[in-house]
Amino acid sequence: MVNKVTNGMSEINLSAMVSELNLVGLNPREWWIDTSATRHICSANEFFSNFKPLITREKMYMENSSTSTIESEGTIVLKMTSGKEVTLNHVLYVPEVRKNLISNLQTQVSYGYRS
């Protein structure tokens, strides 16, 4: 990554600002890789190939200090533009979340990937 200064603003700060602007119009079909998430999370139950409702409705603490109810857990198969498929196991279904998250940590554990 290049860190040059143009008009008193570095490219790194400009990139962060563009990312924040892109969050305004969220696409429910998009997935975000989250390096701080400990579990995969999805807000749309139609993406699950199978899932089981959780008997105890656990709460998930969000970054903004609110809580959301975890409804169920299951499997989602993501179809890549390359034609390959990636299976995410133990995905939490949380209808209140605004972004579908792929846990970088859980992916490393499940598939042996390194960031």
C-alpha positions in Angstrom: 0.0 0.0 0.0 1.4 3.4 -0.9 1.2 6.1 1.7 1.9 9.3 -0.2 0.5 12.7 0.8 -1.6 14.7 -1.7 -3.2 18.0 -0.7 -2.5 17.2 3.0 -4.5 13.9 3.0 -2.8 10.5 2.8 -4.2 7.8 0.5 -4.8 5.6 3.6 -7.2 8.1 5.1 -8.9 8.6 1.7 -9.4 4.8 1.4 -11.0 4.6 4.8 -13.4 7.5 3.9 -14.4 5.7 0.7 -15.1 2.5 2.6 -17.3 4.3 5.0 -19.3 5.9 2.2 -19.9 2.5 0.6 -21.7 1.4 3.8 -24.6 3.7 3.1 -26.3 1.5 0.5 -25.8 -2.0 1.8 -26.5 -5.0 -0.5 -28.0 -7.9 1.5 -26.3 -10.4 -0.8 -22.8 -9.0 0.0 -20.5 -10.7 2.4 -17.8 -8.8 4.4 -14.6 -10.5 5.7 -14.3 -9.4 9.3 -11.0 -9.9 11.1 -12.5 -9.3 14.5 -15.6 -11.5 14.1 -15.4 -14.9 15.9 -18.3 -16.5 14.0 -19.8 -16.3 10.5 -23.1 -14.2 10.7 -25.9 -13.9 8.2 -29.1 -11.8 8.3 -31.1 -13.7 5.5 -32.5 -17.1 6.3 -33.0 -17.9 2.6 -29.2 -18.2 2.2 -29.0 -21.3 4.5 -29.0 -24.7 2.9 -29.9 -26.1 6.3 -30.2 -24.7 9.8 -31.5 -25.6 13.2 -33.3 -23.3 15.5 -31.5 -22.7 18.8 -33.4 -23.8 21.8 -31.9 -21.2 24.0 -32.1 -17.8 22.4 -28.7 -16.4 23.0 -27.8 -12.8 22.6 -25.0 -11.4 20.6 -23.3 -8.2 21.7 -22.8 -5.8 18.8 -20.0 -3.3 18.3 -22.4 -0.4 19.0 -23.2 -1.9 22.5 -26.6 -3.2 21.4 -27.7 -6.8 21.5 -29.3 -9.0 18.9 -30.9 -12.4 19.2 -29.3 -15.4 17.6 -32.2 -17.3 16.0 -30.5 -20.4 14.6 -27.3 -21.9 13.2 -26.6 -23.6 9.9 -24.7 -24.0 6.7 -24.4 -21.6 3.8 -22.9 -22.4 0.4 -21.4 -19.3 -1.3 -21.1 -19.5 -5.1 -18.1 -17.5 -6.3 -18.0 -15.6 -9.6 -15.3 -18.1 -10.6 -17.8 -20.9 -10.4 -16.3 -22.4 -7.2 -18.3 -22.9 -4.0 -17.3 -22.2 -0.5 -19.2 -23.9 2.3 -19.5 -22.0 5.6 -20.5 -24.2 8.5 -21.9 -23.0 11.9 -23.2 -19.7 10.5 -25.3 -17.8 13.0 -28.7 -16.5 11.7 -29.2 -13.0 13.3 -31.9 -11.1 11.4 -31.0 -7.7 13.0 -27.5 -7.5 11.6 -26.9 -5.1 8.6 -24.0 -7.0 7.1 -23.3 -10.6 6.4 -19.9 -11.4 7.9 -17.3 -14.1 7.2 -15.1 -14.6 10.2 -11.5 -14.4 9.2 -10.6 -16.4 12.4 -13.2 -19.1 11.8 -12.1 -19.5 8.1 -8.4 -19.9 9.2 -9.4 -22.6 11.7 -11.8 -24.4 9.3 -9.7 -24.2 6.1 -6.2 -23.5 7.3 -6.1 -20.2 5.5 -3.8 -17.4 6.7 -4.3 -13.7 6.3 
